[in-house]
Amino acid sequence: MSAPAIFDRQLARRRRARAAKTFSEADFLWREITARLSERLDDLTQEFPKALALGSRDGLARNALKGKGGIEWLVESDLAAETLVNQGARLVLDPEALPFGGGVLDLVFGAGDLHLINDLPGALIQIRQALRPDGLFLGALLGPGTLTPLTQAFLKAEVELNVPVSPHVSPFVDIRDAAALLQRAGFALPVADSEKIVVSYADPLRLLQDLRMMGEASVLQERSRHPLRRRVLMNAMEKLAETVGPDGRVAIPFEVIFLAGWCPAASQQQPAQRGSGTISLASALKRGQRSS
């Protein structure tokens, strides 16, 4: 049975390609996510000579991973060729159909593409199969705390104006499901934790502009095929402006779920008995101190 098509992947590719020229002007979110994910390598003594970066727009992964993890060969990939900078190894691919297998990679680093995948369990299985034994997967997903004020503003505006309610923001995987998906995909010692990044805006319309410049406007299959009505947009922005804080700005949260999982290997420490304790993602990544 194929996974349900929640996202229009072809539309995602076109929007990402179109936003390639403007992405550097609004890359603050993905630059921060990529940097935070790369920090997971700082406490590791293990080296990962061959690495693949998924969704590495504008060279973000290459810059963040420079000098980390003993990486000798890094290939950056993305849905759209237009987003890949002209340096190093580059590959246009869809994470739902990885051209790797047989344990050829030491590290898969996914900071910018996993949140729009239809078959996330299948993609994670492919990632695990591409890793050598004791290879590492590091990934980041946007969680359900992302853009909540915007979602609520559009809902209130459509109800108030008595127009059909349409989804404007993508659904997101929560942290419990993300950790379970890692385990289901066959990763050893799967760990997930979340962090919140808050961006404030003096003008709520700038948020929508940033999302377009990032190439992150909605690509939901169930989105409305009609242009957004101006009165709905203006009403939603008014609702959003009502959430202004003491500083006169609207706070927009982005919940980021960070994932880590190891390709199973006989040499790995076995996990502790379920329920025996909890640890942080950073602790779980330390070689020789892994637990779950």
Secondary structure as UniProt FT lines:
FT   HELIX           9..18
FT   HELIX           19..21
FT   HELIX           23..25
FT   HELIX           28..38
FT   HELIX           39..41
FT   TURN            42..43
FT   STRAND          50..54
FT   HELIX           57..59
FT   HELIX           60..65
FT   TURN            66..67
FT   TURN            69..70
FT   STRAND          73..78
FT   HELIX           81..83
FT   STRAND          89..92
FT   HELIX           95..97
FT   STRAND          105..110
FT   HELIX           114..116
FT   HELIX           120..130
FT   STRAND          131..142
FT   TURN            144..147
FT   HELIX           148..160
FT   TURN            161..162
FT   HELIX           175..184
FT   TURN            185..186
FT   STRAND          188..201
FT   HELIX           204..214
FT   TURN            221..222
FT   HELIX           230..241
FT   TURN            242..243
FT   TURN            246..247
FT   STRAND          250..262
FT   TURN            266..267
FT   TURN            274..275
FT   HELIX           281..285
FT   TURN            287..288
//
